[in-house]
Amino acid sequence: MGSNRREFLQVLGAGAASIGLATAVPAAAAQADNAAKPGATRRKMVVRADDIGLSKVCNIGTFEAIEHGVVTAAAVMLCDPGTEDALERLKAYPWLSIDWHMHMWGSPVADHKLVPSLLEKDKSGPFADRFRMDLATAQDVVFEEAVTEMRAQLIRCEKILGRVPDTGSAGNDRSPWNRAVHQVTEEFNIAYNFSGSAPTPDNYLKHIKDAQAAGEEWSKYYSATPNQGNKASEKWASRKIFSPAGTSAYIDLLTDSISSVEKNYDAVKFYTEDRAGILKYPSDWIFTQAWHPGYVDYYVYRLGERVNRARAQQFVVGRTQDVAALTSERLKNWIKENHIELVNFRDALYGMSEYQNHLKAVGSDLCMI
């Protein structure tokens, strides 16, 4: 592992303050031994499917991964062409937790006349009815319009699904949009800032730097500045929810070459090769990682994510590969061999066992209770 991760583990050993955990960290080797002992604490893992609702075709692949794979949390975009289809489908999967995935690639749910500052400024272009691409950072977004739109999204979600998302974004005070995110998330009692994260791994930073030096187009939109990791809020620190990789899990997608993606990208290897060191962290932590399972139509291919085309095209072929990975026996066998307990975010946050109870009810050999 790189120096960042070694330093991070040293900090954890001193008290785990850097991710907001309340207890000190035992030696990793001892934890690994204990995980195999009967009655020992099992590692728990949330597998999140992102970008649900991007399009109806994309949803077909997503729900293939949900129905036949190991997805435990559904991150839904509430303003896209496939949103209503996704929410209708999700009613059949109450054992999944729901996340509000706030890319805002689609169009406002509220009457467009009520939210003009959120729309593209080019009224004659093909995306005139879509959200502006600088929504999260623009200072001329009207706060009240942002609040109106977010409430409209959540109200529609509740009307169709029967509830609002369990988890979402925290927002911040750096822009009107983000201030609105914070207000509405609080208003609807949506959990946020509940997960700690690891520092950016050295190999990921090197990959970006090497690509920037070689002039690869995709690398213009990625930062090679190290992130030292984040901590969970004090409210949720005792839950020990942790993201060991984040976007570095997609390192094999970061290329201008589709051939390279087809040859090298395989989400299963993230787990079977223990690329983020999940099996080396304490066994009482809850690990979370997001993927992007889905099938591809023209909207997904060209029209959905339209910011930085070189970046957007990385998440095209990879979506179909994620469907295969999350339904594969290789991944399921790794979960069973390492006694991983699959959980959703409600389980992780509130000490429930919804996902395991579902596995038990259907007679799945992935059930650990």
C-alpha positions as CSV (number, residue, x, y, z in Angstrom):
1,M,0.0,0.0,0.0
2,G,1.1,3.6,-0.5
3,S,2.4,5.9,2.1
4,N,-0.9,7.7,2.5
5,R,-2.7,4.5,3.5
6,R,0.1,3.5,5.9
7,E,0.0,6.9,7.6
8,F,-3.8,6.6,7.7
9,L,-3.7,3.3,9.5
10,Q,-1.2,4.7,12.0
11,V,-3.7,7.5,12.7
12,L,-6.4,4.9,13.1
13,G,-4.3,3.0,15.6
14,A,-3.9,6.1,17.6
15,G,-7.6,6.5,18.0
16,A,-9.4,6.4,14.7
17,A,-10.1,10.1,15.0
18,S,-9.6,10.8,11.3
19,I,-12.8,9.0,10.3
20,G,-14.8,9.8,13.4
21,L,-14.8,6.4,15.0
22,A,-15.2,6.2,18.7
23,T,-13.0,3.3,19.4
24,A,-9.3,2.5,18.9
25,V,-8.3,0.1,16.1
26,P,-7.0,-3.4,16.9
27,A,-4.2,-4.8,14.9
28,A,-5.2,-5.7,11.4
29,A,-3.8,-9.2,11.4
30,A,-5.6,-10.1,14.6
31,Q,-8.8,-8.8,13.2
32,A,-8.4,-10.9,10.1
33,D,-7.9,-14.0,12.3
34,N,-10.9,-13.2,14.4
35,A,-13.2,-12.8,11.4
36,A,-12.9,-16.6,10.6
37,K,-13.7,-17.7,14.2
38,P,-17.3,-18.9,15.0
39,G,-19.3,-16.1,16.7
40,A,-16.8,-13.4,15.7
41,T,-17.9,-10.1,14.4
42,R,-18.5,-10.3,10.7
43,R,-17.4,-7.5,8.3
44,K,-20.5,-5.9,6.9
45,M,-20.7,-4.4,3.4
46,V,-23.0,-2.1,1.6
47,V,-23.0,-2.5,-2.2
48,R,-24.6,0.6,-3.8
49,A,-25.9,0.9,-7.3
50,D,-25.6,4.5,-8.6
51,D,-27.4,6.5,-11.3
52,I,-30.6,4.6,-11.1
53,G,-33.3,6.3,-13.1
54,L,-30.9,7.6,-15.8
55,S,-33.1,6.0,-18.5
56,K,-35.6,3.2,-18.7
57,V,-33.1,1.1,-20.7
58,C,-30.4,1.8,-18.1
59,N,-32.8,0.6,-15.4
60,I,-33.1,-2.8,-17.0
61,G,-29.5,-3.5,-16.3
62,T,-29.6,-2.0,-12.9
63,F,-32.5,-4.2,-11.8
64,E,-30.8,-7.2,-13.3
65,A,-28.0,-6.5,-10.7
66,I,-30.6,-5.9,-8.0
67,E,-32.7,-9.0,-8.7
68,H,-29.8,-11.5,-9.3
69,G,-26.8,-9.8,-7.7
70,V,-25.6,-8.3,-4.5
71,V,-26.9,-4.7,-4.6
72,T,-28.1,-3.6,-1.2
73,A,-28.6,0.1,-1.7
74,A,-30.2,2.0,-4.6
75,A,-29.0,5.5,-5.4
76,V,-31.8,7.1,-7.4
77,M,-31.6,10.2,-9.5
78,L,-35.0,12.0,-9.1
79,C,-35.1,14.2,-12.2
80,D,-34.2,11.9,-15.1
81,P,-36.1,10.1,-17.9
82,G,-36.0,6.8,-16.1
83,T,-36.9,8.2,-12.6
84,E,-40.6,7.3,-12.5
85,D,-39.9,3.8,-13.9
86,A,-37.2,3.2,-11.3
87,L,-39.3,4.4,-8.4
88,E,-42.2,2.1,-9.5
89,R,-39.8,-0.8,-9.8
90,L,-38.2,-0.2,-6.4
91,K,-41.6,-0.7,-4.6
92,A,-40.9,-4.4,-5.1
93,Y,-37.6,-4.2,-3.2
94,P,-38.3,-2.9,0.3
95,W,-35.1,-4.5,1.6
96,L,-33.0,-2.0,-0.3
97,S,-32.1,1.4,1.2
98,I,-32.7,4.4,-1.0
99,D,-30.1,7.2,-1.6
100,W,-30.9,10.5,-3.2
101,H,-28.3,10.7,-6.0
102,M,-28.0,14.3,-6.9
103,H,-26.2,14.6,-10.2
104,M,-29.0,16.7,-11.6
105,W,-28.4,15.6,-15.2
106,G,-32.0,15.7,-16.2
107,S,-34.8,18.4,-16.1
108,P,-36.5,20.1,-13.1
109,V,-39.6,18.3,-11.7
110,A,-41.1,21.7,-10.6
111,D,-42.8,23.9,-13.2
112,H,-40.0,25.4,-15.2
113,K,-41.5,28.8,-14.8
114,L,-40.9,28.6,-11.1
115,V,-37.2,27.7,-11.3
116,P,-35.7,29.7,-14.2
117,S,-32.3,30.2,-12.5
118,L,-31.8,26.4,-12.5
119,L,-32.1,26.0,-16.3
120,E,-29.6,26.2,-19.0
121,K,-29.0,29.7,-20.2
122,D,-29.0,28.8,-23.8
123,K,-32.7,28.8,-24.6
124,S,-32.2,27.8,-28.2
125,G,-30.0,24.8,-27.7
126,P,-30.9,21.2,-27.4
127,F,-30.7,21.2,-23.6
128,A,-32.8,24.3,-22.9
129,D,-35.1,22.4,-20.6
130,R,-32.3,20.7,-18.6
131,F,-30.5,21.7,-15.5
132,R,-27.5,24.1,-16.0
133,M,-24.2,22.3,-15.7
134,D,-22.8,24.6,-13.1
135,L,-25.7,24.2,-10.8
136,A,-23.7,23.3,-7.7
137,T,-21.3,26.2,-7.9
138,A,-23.1,29.1,-9.6
139,Q,-23.8,32.1,-7.4
140,D,-26.7,33.3,-9.5
141,V,-28.9,30.3,-8.7
142,V,-31.8,31.5,-6.7
143,F,-31.9,29.8,-3.3
144,E,-35.7,29.7,-3.1
145,E,-36.0,28.1,-6.5
146,A,-33.5,25.4,-5.6
147,V,-35.5,24.6,-2.5
148,T,-38.7,24.5,-4.6
149,E,-37.2,22.1,-7.0
150,M,-35.7,19.7,-4.4
151,R,-39.0,19.6,-2.5
152,A,-40.8,18.8,-5.8
153,Q,-38.4,15.9,-6.4
154,L,-38.9,14.4,-3.0
155,I,-42.6,14.9,-3.0
156,R,-42.8,13.0,-6.3
157,C,-40.5,10.3,-4.9
158,E,-42.8,9.9,-1.9
159,K,-45.9,9.8,-4.0
160,I,-44.6,7.0,-6.2
161,L,-42.4,5.0,-3.9
162,G,-44.2,5.7,-0.7
163,R,-41.3,7.2,1.1
164,V,-38.4,9.6,0.6
165,P,-34.8,8.5,0.4
166,D,-33.0,7.3,3.5
167,T,-29.7,8.9,2.7
168,G,-28.4,11.9,0.7
169,S,-25.9,14.7,0.4
170,A,-25.0,17.2,3.2
171,G,-24.7,20.3,1.1
172,N,-22.5,23.2,2.3
173,D,-22.5,27.0,2.5
174,R,-20.4,27.6,-0.7
175,S,-23.3,28.2,-3.1
176,P,-27.1,28.8,-3.1
177,W,-27.7,25.3,-4.5
178,N,-25.7,23.6,-1.8
179,R,-27.3,25.7,1.0
180,A,-30.7,24.5,-0.4
181,V,-29.4,20.9,-0.4
182,H,-28.6,21.2,3.3
183,Q,-31.9,22.8,4.2
184,V,-34.1,20.3,2.3
185,T,-32.1,17.3,3.5
186,E,-32.7,18.4,7.1
187,E,-36.3,19.2,6.4
188,F,-37.0,15.7,5.1
189,N,-34.9,13.9,7.8
190,I,-32.5,12.4,5.3
191,A,-29.3,11.0,6.8
192,Y,-25.9,12.5,5.5
193,N,-22.2,12.7,6.5
194,F,-22.4,9.2,8.0
195,S,-19.4,7.6,6.3
196,G,-15.6,8.1,6.8
197,S,-13.3,7.7,3.8
198,A,-9.7,6.7,3.2
199,P,-7.0,8.9,1.8
200,T,-6.5,8.8,-2.0
201,P,-4.2,5.8,-2.8
202,D,-0.8,6.5,-4.3
203,N,-1.4,4.3,-7.4
204,Y,-4.5,6.3,-8.2
205,L,-2.7,9.6,-8.0
206,K,0.2,8.2,-10.1
207,H,-2.3,7.0,-12.7
208,I,-3.7,10.5,-13.1
209,K,-0.3,12.2,-13.1
210,D,1.0,9.8,-15.7
211,A,-2.0,10.4,-17.9
212,Q,-1.8,14.1,-17.6
213,A,1.9,14.0,-18.5
214,A,1.0,11.9,-21.6
215,G,-1.7,14.4,-22.6
216,E,-4.7,11.9,-22.2
217,E,-7.9,13.8,-22.6
218,W,-9.8,12.2,-19.6
219,S,-7.1,13.3,-17.2
220,K,-7.8,17.0,-17.7
221,Y,-11.0,16.5,-15.6
222,Y,-9.4,14.7,-12.6
223,S,-7.3,16.0,-9.8
224,A,-4.0,14.5,-8.8
225,T,-4.1,16.4,-5.5
226,P,-4.1,14.0,-2.5
227,N,-7.2,13.8,-0.3
228,Q,-6.4,12.8,3.2
229,G,-9.7,11.2,3.9
230,N,-12.9,12.4,5.6
231,K,-14.5,11.5,8.9
232,A,-18.1,10.8,9.6
233,S,-20.1,13.3,11.6
234,E,-20.1,12.9,15.4
235,K,-23.8,11.8,15.1
236,W,-22.9,8.7,13.1
237,A,-19.3,8.0,14.1
238,S,-20.2,5.1,16.3
239,R,-21.7,3.2,13.3
240,K,-18.2,2.8,11.8
241,I,-19.3,3.2,8.2
242,F,-16.3,3.5,5.9
243,S,-15.6,4.0,2.2
244,P,-12.1,2.5,1.6
245,A,-11.8,3.5,-2.0
246,G,-14.5,5.8,-3.5
247,T,-13.6,6.7,-7.1
248,S,-10.2,5.0,-7.0
249,A,-12.2,1.7,-7.4
250,Y,-12.7,2.7,-11.0
251,I,-9.0,3.2,-11.8
252,D,-9.3,0.8,-14.8
253,L,-12.0,2.9,-16.3
254,L,-9.8,6.0,-16.3
255,T,-8.5,5.8,-19.9
256,D,-9.3,7.2,-23.3
257,S,-9.2,3.7,-24.7
258,I,-12.5,1.7,-24.9
259,S,-10.3,-1.4,-25.7
260,S,-8.5,-0.9,-22.5
261,V,-11.7,-0.7,-20.5
262,E,-13.0,-3.9,-22.2
263,K,-9.7,-5.7,-21.4
264,N,-8.9,-4.5,-17.9
265,Y,-12.0,-3.3,-16.1
266,D,-13.6,-5.9,-13.8
267,A,-15.3,-4.7,-10.6
268,V,-15.1,-8.2,-9.1
269,K,-11.3,-7.8,-8.9
270,F,-11.7,-4.9,-6.6
271,Y,-13.0,-7.4,-4.0
272,T,-11.1,-10.6,-4.9
273,E,-7.8,-8.9,-5.1
274,D,-8.7,-6.8,-2.0
275,R,-7.5,-3.7,-3.8
276,A,-8.8,-1.4,-1.0
277,G,-7.7,-3.6,1.9
278,I,-11.2,-4.3,3.1
279,L,-10.0,-7.6,4.7
280,K,-7.2,-5.7,6.5
281,Y,-9.4,-3.2,8.3
282,P,-11.1,-4.0,11.6
283,S,-13.9,-6.5,11.2
284,D,-16.5,-4.5,13.0
285,W,-16.5,-1.7,10.4
286,I,-19.2,-1.4,7.7
287,F,-17.7,-1.0,4.2
288,T,-19.4,0.8,1.4
289,Q,-18.6,1.0,-2.3
290,A,-20.7,2.3,-5.2
291,W,-20.9,0.9,-8.8
292,H,-22.9,1.8,-11.9
293,P,-24.8,-1.2,-13.2
294,G,-27.0,-0.5,-16.1
295,Y,-27.6,-1.1,-19.8
296,V,-26.9,1.6,-22.5
297,D,-29.2,3.4,-24.8
298,Y,-28.3,6.6,-26.7
299,Y,-29.4,8.8,-23.8
300,V,-26.9,7.1,-21.5
301,Y,-24.3,7.0,-24.2
302,R,-24.4,10.7,-25.3
303,L,-27.1,12.8,-23.6
304,G,-27.3,12.0,-19.9
305,E,-24.0,13.0,-18.5
306,R,-22.9,15.9,-20.7
307,V,-20.2,17.5,-18.6
308,N,-16.7,16.7,-19.8
309,R,-17.3,14.2,-22.5
310,A,-14.0,12.4,-22.0
311,R,-15.0,11.7,-18.5
312,A,-18.6,10.8,-19.3
313,Q,-17.6,8.2,-21.9
314,Q,-15.7,6.2,-19.3
315,F,-19.1,5.3,-17.7
316,V,-20.7,3.7,-20.7
317,V,-19.2,0.3,-21.4
318,G,-18.4,0.0,-17.7
319,R,-22.1,0.0,-16.8
320,T,-22.8,-3.3,-18.6
321,Q,-19.6,-4.7,-17.1
322,D,-20.9,-3.8,-13.6
323,V,-24.1,-5.7,-14.2
324,A,-22.0,-8.8,-15.0
325,A,-19.7,-8.2,-12.0
326,L,-22.4,-7.7,-9.4
327,T,-24.3,-10.8,-10.5
328,S,-21.2,-13.0,-10.8
329,E,-20.6,-16.2,-8.9
330,R,-17.0,-15.0,-8.4
331,L,-18.2,-12.1,-6.3
332,K,-20.7,-14.1,-4.4
333,N,-18.1,-16.8,-3.6
334,W,-15.8,-14.1,-2.3
335,I,-18.5,-12.8,0.0
336,K,-19.2,-16.3,1.3
337,E,-15.6,-17.3,1.7
338,N,-14.8,-14.1,3.7
339,H,-18.0,-14.2,5.8
340,I,-19.2,-10.8,4.6
341,E,-22.6,-9.7,5.8
342,L,-24.4,-7.7,3.2
343,V,-26.4,-4.9,4.6
344,N,-28.2,-1.8,3.4
345,F,-27.7,1.7,4.8
346,R,-30.7,1.5,7.1
347,D,-29.1,-1.6,8.6
348,A,-25.8,0.2,8.9
349,L,-27.3,3.4,10.4
350,Y,-29.9,2.0,12.7
351,G,-28.7,-1.5,13.6
352,M,-31.3,-3.3,11.6
353,S,-31.1,-6.6,9.6
354,E,-33.5,-5.9,6.7
355,Y,-31.2,-7.1,3.9
356,Q,-30.1,-10.3,5.8
357,N,-33.8,-11.0,6.7
358,H,-34.6,-10.8,3.0
359,L,-31.7,-13.2,2.1
360,K,-33.0,-15.6,4.8
361,A,-36.6,-15.4,3.5
362,V,-35.5,-16.3,0.0
363,G,-33.2,-19.1,1.1
364,S,-30.0,-17.4,-0.2
365,D,-26.7,-18.9,0.7
366,L,-25.4,-15.4,1.1
367,C,-27.4,-15.1,4.4
368,M,-25.1,-14.8,7.4
369,I,-27.7,-14.7,10.2
